[in-house]
Amino acid sequence: MLTLIRTNGKAVLRRPSLPPKFLRHLRTSVAPEKKQQTGLYGFSLLKSPRGFQRFVDEAIERSDELVAFISGMPSAPEIIKAMDEISDTVCSVVDSAELCRHTHPDREFLEEANKASMRINEYLHVRIVLCPNQCLRHFLNTNENLYNAVIKAERESHLLSEEAKRAAYYLRIDFERGGIHLAAEKLDRVNQLNINIALLCREYNIVCLARFNANIAADPGHVDIYPASRIPKQLRHLMKPISHAKTSGSKDVTQEKGFRIVTEPSTLSSVLQWASDAEVRKLAYIQGNSVPHANLGVLDKLIAARHEIAQIMGYKTYAEFSIHPNMASKPEVVMSFLLEMSNMIRPKADEEFKKIRDFKGKSGGGESGDLEPWDEAYFTGLMKSSAYSLNSSVIASYFPLQQCIEGLKILAESLFGATFHAVPVAPGESWHPDVLKMSVYHPEEGEIGILYLDLHSRRGKYPGCAHFAIKGGRRLSETEYQLPVVALVCNFPGSPGSSTVKLNHWELETLFHEFGHALHSLLSRSDYQHFSGTRVVLDLAETPSNLFEYFAWDYRVLKTFARHYSTGETIPEKLVESMQGAKKMFAATELQRQIFYALIDQELFGEQLSSPLDTISVVAELKKQHTSWRHVEGTHWHTRFNHLLNYGAGYYSYLYARCFASTIWQNICEKDPMSLATGTALREKFLQHGGAKDPAELLKGLAGEGILKNRDGGIVPDITSLCEEMKLA
């Protein structure tokens, strides 16, 4: 697929022969004119749900104009600039529709955004226009005129800046990964497979609802528990009260009260952590990890489609196809890294397993030899509380959400000199009253971006936490820069402004993680939106977000904003030290789990010895080989693991990021994590470049040669810093 679709923004190419008429529909709300009506995210076309139709129409119209212009073979700089505008134009639809589909409470907006997403995807892969005498096929991602123009630009590289040369190179590579070299029949098949994959991964689709994420929502599973007393009081608000007829010994019929546990992921997690009744945990674990069964078939189809694409493109496996453009370069490099990590962590993970098993035995939870997967969260929680006298409600009392937002502002100003100011939202711009809008200002540069915050849970909203790009940064001229616009979406409980909204520390860590992504986008200053912010190779993308998690654990950072919601007392340093100690107690077990996830991802999209692959057996065998825990027969946890959709042989990138972030933290940030000198190094040597420079050179320029290693033609992180951090060295 041509990477030009991965970015977003507005059309801005300014040539007398190519008027920027698309601009009038893409007014940013960076400097709103009074309070006049606008549309979603400042796009004037999106004042109503049906505006998405016109949004797509104009994006296609403008892109076709640009295609015609590029086909005339202008100069190399003009080709690259126009190609970047196509990307900018198309992705203004792609990214706006994606954010809308995940967050908008109006079903009509959701449906129109979904249609827009599919229409633009079809335009990219296969647009069929019936003409009187022929069927005209136009594949934007496999357009030979565009491909030839990019080759021309590469040949004229002496006319290009270094970033433009990089853009030309990657545009050519992306065309070739899209199959431009294939015969027509094979190219048609690749395009159809890409459409099929998009449908399989679609969370909601008007053609077919039975897709991976839709199945998770439609079939979360449930367990009925009687009597009600088996459910702890602190969990009951998550469950539905039920009752059934019960016959006593005297044959009298009474109504026995109970609770229905809907085993969707967040509720299941709470039950496994807090339910003292082992049988309740077991029932919930087995049910929650055995649904949705339909996703076994969806996953089979996804694996088969991706494998077929890879083989048509000349690769042995989809993992090989997927990893090739990244730093790792090939699956063998990834697997050697994962196996090295697995072997490194196994002794300590086994030691932690034994401690949990022994604790369960001593606490009367069963014989020492019967530690089960549904025991982990419950007993590790007890062990942490016992060792450090931690109380989650006490910890949360120091993290009111509003104070946490202030903490993000303080950190950004200390590191980068950037300030965040709440600004009014124009009528029609916001998708929900809870949404906050912030302008990001730098004293020397002026306004540098816009951040939307949508932090509270609500029905129908995307259930996790994520960073969404709305508009990528790009240079318009020597004096003008298109500012990046992003949204940070979370699902914290409570209402905006309420003093009762407090975060657990893991929620704070998640907020800082996503803020790291947002800063990557907001502080980026690439010439082309193709390289803006997080638009980097996959195995670099999670590095800033993982790095910012460290700030959420450092007392020097926490004391600047973490204050008790009622007394105003600053969080005690001893409490933070206890939190840090509890975090380290089972760090090997958690890292082992992430290695296991990455291995699943590699294996499922690796060599296909059978068709369809028995994914349950693959997961069970990997768990046996690479974790200390047993697989429970009949369960298929991976049918809820939507990273298999989003990454496809790329989940290892989280572990790359963990290693890179550990080295950066130790070498650059740990000594003085809130200094302007630290922030200047992070921005000038890393964040501001986005994907415009070689990722390995960026990392080495920031943290030194030792941050990575060359291995078998690819790059792996050096694990020394992480080993030191986890006391494995």
N, C-alpha and C positions, 0 to 999 in steps of 0.2 A: 504494500500500500504506500502511496506517495506520502512522505512525511509532511508535506505541506498541509495535510488535514489536521495535524495535531495541534495547530496553533489557532489564534483567534484575534479579532479586533475589527478595524474599520478600513474601508477602502480609501486610499489617499494618494495614489499615483497622480502626480500633477504634471500633465503634458497638455499643450494646447490641442493636440489631436485626440486626446483621451480624457475628456472632462470628468472630474470626480463626482458624478451625480449621485453616487451611492452615499456620499458623505452626509447629505441632508437627512438621512434616516438614522444616522448613527451618532447623534449628538451625545457626547458624554455629559454626565451630570457633575463633572469636576468643578465647574463654575456655573451653577444654575442661575438662570435669568429669572429672578423673582420666584414665583411659585407656579409657573405655567405648567400645564399638563404635559407629561412625557409618557414614555412607556417603560416596560420592565428594563431595569439596569441602565436606563437612559437611552434606550433604543426607541426612537419615536414611532416606529412601525408596530411596536408591541404594546399598543394601548388596549388591545382586546385579544382574546385567544386566536381569532382568525387572522390577526396580524402576522402570525407565524407563516401563514401561506404566502403573503406578500414578501415577507422577509426572505423566504427561500427563493421566490421568483426573482427578486432583485439581486440576490447573491449569485444566482445562476446567470442572470443577464449580464451582470458586471464581469463575472468570471469568463463568460464567452467573449466579451469585448477584449479582455486581457489576453485570452488565448489567441484571438485574431491578431492582436498587436504583436505578441511574441512570435507568432508564425511568420511575420514579416521580417524576422531576423534582424532586430535592431542591435545596438552595441551591447557588449557583454554586461556593463553595469546596468543598462536598462532592462536586460533580460532578467537578471537576478532580482532587481527591484520589483518588476512586474510579477515575477513568480511569487515573491514574498507577499505581494498584495493579493494574489489569488488565495494564498494560504490564509491571509488575514480576513479576507471576505468570506470564504467558506466557513472558517472556524468561528466567525461571529455568530453563525447559525448553530454550528455543532455544539459549541460550549454553552451558549445561552439556552439551547434546548435541553442540554444535559442537566444544567443547574435547575431549570424549571421542572423537569420531570421528577427530580429528586426532592424538591422542596415546596412546590406551589400547592396550596390547599384547594384550589379550584380545579375540579375534575376536567372541565372543558379546556383549561389551559394545559393540563397534563396530556390530554389526548392530542391537542394541536401541536404541542412540543414534540410528542412522540412521532406524529406524522412528519413533522419537519425534519426530525433526526433521520428517519428512514428515507425520506425523499432526497436529502442531501447526500446520504450514503449511497443511494442508488445512482445519483448524478456522478459521484466519484468513481463508482465501479462500473455501472452500465446504465446508460440513459438511452432509451430506444424511442426514436421519433418516427412515426409512420408518415411517409411521404407518398405522393401519388404513384410513383413508379418504383419506389425502393424502400427498404428499411434502413434508415441511417443510424449507425451505431456510433456513439460518441463516448469514449471512456476517458474521463479527465485524467485519471491516474495512469493511463496507458496511451496517452496521446503522443504520437510519434513526432508531431511538429514541436511540441514542448520539449520532448526528449532531445531532439536534434538541436534545439536552441540552447539547451543546457550544455550539451557537448561543445557547441560553438563557444559558449561563454568560458568553459574550461580551457579551451584552446587559446583563448584570448586572455589568459589569466594575468598577463602583464598589465592589463587595464583594470584589474580588480584589487580591492583592499584584501588584507589577509582574511578578514571575516567573510567577505564575499567569495573568496576562493573556497573557503570551507563550505559555504552554502552551496556553491556550484557542485562541489564534490558530492555532498550528501544528497542533493537533489538527484544527481545522476544515479547514485547508488539506490536511492528509494524507487526511482523509475524501474531500475533493473530488478529490484525485489518485488515490484508489482507485476513483473512478467512481460515487460515490453519486448523482450527478445523471443517470446514464445510464438509458435504458430497460432493462427486465429482460433482454431478449435480448442487448444489448450488454454489460451488466454480467456476465452469465453468460460471455460470450466473454472478457472481460478476466480474470475469475477463472481460467478454464481456461488462458489464456495464461500467467498467473503460475505456475500449477502446472507447465506445460510447461517454463518457463524454469528453475524450481527443479530439475526433473529433468535438464535439459540441463547445468546447472552442478554437479550433484551429483558429488562425487568417488567415492562408492561408493553404489550404489542396488540394493536387492534386486530391483527390477523390471527394471532394465536396466543392465548394466555399461558399455556403450559410450558413455560420456560424456566430456567434455573432459579432466578431470584423470585419470580412469581410463584414457583412451586414452594419455595421456603416460606413465603408469606401465607400461601393458601393452605399448607399442610404442616403446621408447627408441631403437631402431636399434642397429646394431653394424657395426664394420669389423674385418676380420681382417688383421693385419699380419705379414708374413714378410720377412726373418728376425727373430728376437727382438731382435737387436742394434740394430734401428732405434728401439726404445723406450728412452728414458732410464731409468736404474735408479730414479730417484726417483719415476717414474710407475708402475712395474710392480706395486706393491701394489694399484693401482686396477683392474687388468686380470686377465683369466682366461688362464692359459697354455694354448696349443693346439698341435697339431702336424698335419702332413699328409705324405703320401708324396711324395718328390721323387726323380726319376730323374736320375742324373748322366750325364756323357758316355759312361761305360763301361756304361751301362744298369743300373748298380747302384741299387737302390731303398733310400733312407734316409728317416728321419723328420726332417723339418725343424721346428724349434721356432719358435713365434711367439706373438703375443698377440691376444686379442679385446678391442677397445675398445668397451664398451657406451656409446653416445653420449648417456647421460642428462646433464642440464645441468651438474652439478658436475664430472663426469669430463671432459666436453667442454671445459669452461673450463680445466681443468688441462692437458689436451693442447695446446690452442691457446697456452697461455702457456709451456710448457716443452719441447715437442717441437721439436728443431732441424731435423728432416727435414721439408722443406716439403710433400712429397707426403703424408706422414702427416697433417699439419695439414689439408691440402686435403681428403683423403678423409673425415676426421673431421668437418670443418666442413660439407661438403655432405650427408653422411649425417645428422648431428645436426640440421641445419636443413631436412630433408626428411621428417621424421616428427613426429607421427603423421599420416599422410595422411587418416585418418578424421575428424580434427578440422576439416578444410575443410568437410565436410558439417554437422558439429555447429555450427560457427560460422555457416554459412548459415542454419540453423534459428533460432539465437539472434538473429541480426540481424533476420530476418523477423518473429519473434514480438515483439521489442521495438518494431519499426517499426509493426506492426499495433496494438499497445497505444497507442502515441503518437498514431496517427491517429484511433483510436476516441475518445481523450481530447481530441481537438481540436487537436493539435499537428502541425506539418508533419513533424518528424523526432523520433526518439528522443533525439537530442542536445538538442533544444529542450526536450523534456519533462524530461530528466534534469537539465539545468543550471538550469532556471527557479528552483528554491528556493535556489540557492547565491548567493554574493556576485557571481559573474560575471553571473548572470541570464539570459544568452542565448548561443547558440553564436557569434554574430558578435563578441561581446566576447572570448570565448575565442580565436577564430581571429585576431583583430587582435593580441592579446597574443602568441600563439605565433609569428605572422609577424614581429612586432617583434623577438622574441627570436631567431628564426632569422636575420634580416638582421643583427642586432647581432653574432652570434657567428660568422657565416660567414667573414669575412676571417681571423680568428685560427684557426679550425678548418682552413681551407685551408692556412694557413701551417704548422700542425702536421702536416698530411698530407704536405706537401712535405718536411718535415724527416725524417719516417719513411721516405718513399720514397728520399730521398738516403742516409740511413743504411743502408738495405737494400742499395742499390747499392754503397756503399763497403765494406760488410762481406762482399761476395761473395755476397749472397743473391739476386742477379738484376739485370737491367737496371733503371735508375731509373724506367722507365715502367710496370712491371708489379706495382705494389703491390696485393695482393689482400686481401680481407676476413679471410682466415685468417692473414694476416701481422701484423695489428694488435697483438694481445696479446703475441706473441713479441718483436717488435722494439721495442715501447714498453717492455717489461720490460728488454730489454738496454740500451736508451738510458738508462733511469732508473738502472740499476745502474752503468753506465759513468760517468754524470755525477756521481753521488753516492756511489759505492762502497758501495751498499746490499746487504745480504745478508738475505734474508727470515728465515732461521733465527736470525740474530743478533738481529734486531728481535723475533722471537717469544720469544726467551729472556728478555726483560724483561716479558713479559705472561703469566705463569702465570695460569690461569683464577681460582684462588682470590684472587690479588692483585687481579685485575680486579674481582671482586665487592666486595672491600674498597674499591676505588676508587669504585664506585657509592655505597657507604655513606658514605664520607668526603665525597663531593660533596653528597649529600642533606643530611647534617648541617651542612655549611658553609653551604649556601644557605638551607635551610629549617628548620634546627634539628631535623630529623626523624632518628630513629635506627632502624636495622633490626636486629631481634634474631631469631636462629634459635629456633624453638619446636618442640616435639614434634608429630609428625603422629599423629593418633588412628588406631586400627585401622580400615581401610576407607576412610579419607579420601583417601589418595594413590592415584594410578593407576600408579605405578612407584617402585621403591626409590630411584631416582636423584633424585626430586623433593625439593627443599628448601622449607621453609615459613618465612616471615618475618613477624613482627608489626612494623608500623610505628608508632612511638611519638613523640609530640610532648610536650615538657615542660609546656606549658600546656594542651594539649587532651587529653592521654592517648592512648590507642590510636586511630589514625586509619585503619587499613586492614590488609589481609592481602595478601601477595604470595607466590605460588608460583613457584619457579624450576625449570624442566625444561630443562636446558641441553645435554644430551649426545645425540648421534645414536644411533639404534638402528633396527633393521629395522622397516619398516612405519609409522614415525612421520612426521608432517608434515615435508617435506624442508627447509623454509625457516625463517625466524625471524619470530615474530609475537607480538603482545600480544593476549591473550584476556580479555575481561571475563567474570566469573562472576556478579558481583552488583554492581549499581550503588548508589551512595550516594543516600540520600533522608532527608528530615527526617520523623521519626515523630511528634514532639511538641516542645514547647519545650525539653525536657530530654533527648530521645532522638534519636539519629541512626543510621540503618542504615549500617554501615561498608562501603565498597567492598572487593570481593575480586577480584583479577586474577591472571592467570598470564602469565609471560614464558617463551616457548618458543623455544629455539634448537637448533642441531644441531652443536655443537662435538664434535670427536673425543675419544676417551679415556674413562676411567672417573672418576667423582666422587672427589675427594680425591687423585687421582694427580698426582705432581709432574711427570709428563710432559705434562700437558694445558696447552698453551700456545696463545695466540691470535695469528694474524697481525693486523696493525694494522687491516685492513679488517674482520676479525671483531670487534675491539674497537669499531670505529666502529658496526657493526651492533648490538652489545650496548647501546651508549649510545643509539642511535636508538630501540630498543624500550623502553629504560628511560625515555626521554622520554614515550612513550605511557603507560607504567605510572604515572609520576608525575602525569600529567594526570588519570588516573582516581583515584589515591590521594589527591591533594591537593584534589580537587574537593569543594565543599560546597554543592551546589545543593539547593534544597528538594525538587525532583522528580527521580527517577532518569531521567526522560525527557530531562533535560539533564545527566546526570552525566558528568563527565570528557570522554571523547573523543566523546560524543554531541553533536557540533556539525555545522554545515554542512560538506559534504565538502571544500570548498576552503579550509577552515581546519584540518582535522583533522591534517594532517601537519606543521604548524608547530612544535609542541613537540618532536617527534622529530627534525626537521631541525635545530632549534636545539641540541639536546644532542649532535649530531655535532660541533659546534664545540668542545665541551669535551674531546672525545677527541683533539683535535689541539693543544691548548694546553699548553705545557710546564709552566706553573704548576699545572695540574691533574695532568698525567701524573707529575710528580716526587713527588706525594704517595703514589703506590702502585706505580708501574712500577719494579720491582726485579728484578735478575737472579735466575733461579730457583736458582742454586747459590752465587753469591758474595754476594748481597744488595745488590750495587751499584745505586745509583739510575741510571735511564736517563740517559745523557749528553745534555746540551742540544744539542751539535753533531749528535748522531744524530737528534734530533727535528727540528732545522733541516733536515737532509738529507731526512728523510721529508716535511717540508712542501714543500721544493723539488721533490721528485719528484712530489708530488701535483699541483703547479701546472703541470708540464710539458705535460700533455695535458688540462687542465681544459676547454678549449674543445671538444675532441672529445667528451668525456663529456657535456657539457651539450648539445651538438648532438644526441647520441644520444637524450637524454631528450626533447628537443623533437620529434624524429622519432617517438618512441613516442606522444607526446601527439597529434600530428597524425594518426597511424594511427587512434587511438581516436576522434577527432573525425570523420574521414572515413567510417569503417566504420559509425558510428551516425548519420551525417548523411543527406543526401538520397539516396534510392535510385533511381538512374537506370535500373537494370536489376534483374531478379529471376531468380535470385539474383545478388548483386553479385560481380564477379570480384575477390575479396579479394587474390589474388596480384598482379594487375595494379595495384591501388590501392597496395599496399605498395611494389612496384617503382618506381612513378612518384614516390611521395613520397620514397623514398630517393634517387632521381636528382635531385630538385628541392632537397632540404633537407639532404643530407649530401655529404661529399667522397668517399664510397665507392660502389663499384658494386654493383648487385644481381646475384647469381649465379642464372642461369636454372635453373629446376627446384626451387629452394628455396622454402620457405614458413615462415620463422622464426616468424611470428605465430601458428602453430597450437600453440605452446608458451607463448604470452604470456597467462597466465591473468588478468592484470589486465583484459583485455577482458571477462571474466566479472564480476570483483569491482567494477569501476568503471563500465564502460559509459558512455563520454563524460565520465568524471571523472578520467582519468589526469593531466590538466593540473594537478590540485590539487598534485601533487608540485612542479611548477615555481612555482606560487603560493607554496607553503611555502618553497621555496628562497629566493625573493626576500624574503618576510616575515622569515624567520629571519636572513638576512644583515643586514637593517636592525636587527632587535632585538639581534643580537650586537654590532654596531658602536655602537649608541646606548645600550644598557643593560648589556651583559655584559663587553665586551672590556677595559674599564679595570680592572676588578677581578672576575674571573669566579668567585671563590669566596667573596665576601663575603655576609654576611647581608643587607646592604642590597640587593644584586643579587637575591638569592633572594626577599626580601620583595616587591620590585617585581614580579617574575615571578609570584609566587603571588597577591598581593592584587589586582593589576590584570589578571590574565589567567587563570592556571591554576585558581584556586578557583571560577571562575564556570562552567566547562564551557560548555554551550550556553545558559545562562540569560540571557545578555545579547547584544545585537546584535554580531556578530563584527567589523564595521568599527569600532564604538565601542570594543570591547576593544582592538583593535590600535592605534588612535589614542591611546587612554588610556595605553597602555604605552609606545609608541615615538614618538608625535607624529603630526601631520597628514600629514607627508611619506611615511609608510609605504605609502600607497595613493593611487589616483587614481580619479575617477569618469570612466567612458567609455561613451557611448552607452546610458545607462540601467543600466549595470552597474559593477562595481568590478574594477580590475586592480591588481596590486602595482606600486609604484614600483621600477624596476630599477636606480636609481642606485647603491645600496650594493653590489649584486652586480657591477655594472660596475667599481666601484672595487676590489672584492675580486679581480676577474679581470684587473685592469690594462687595462680597455677604455675607461675614461673619458678 
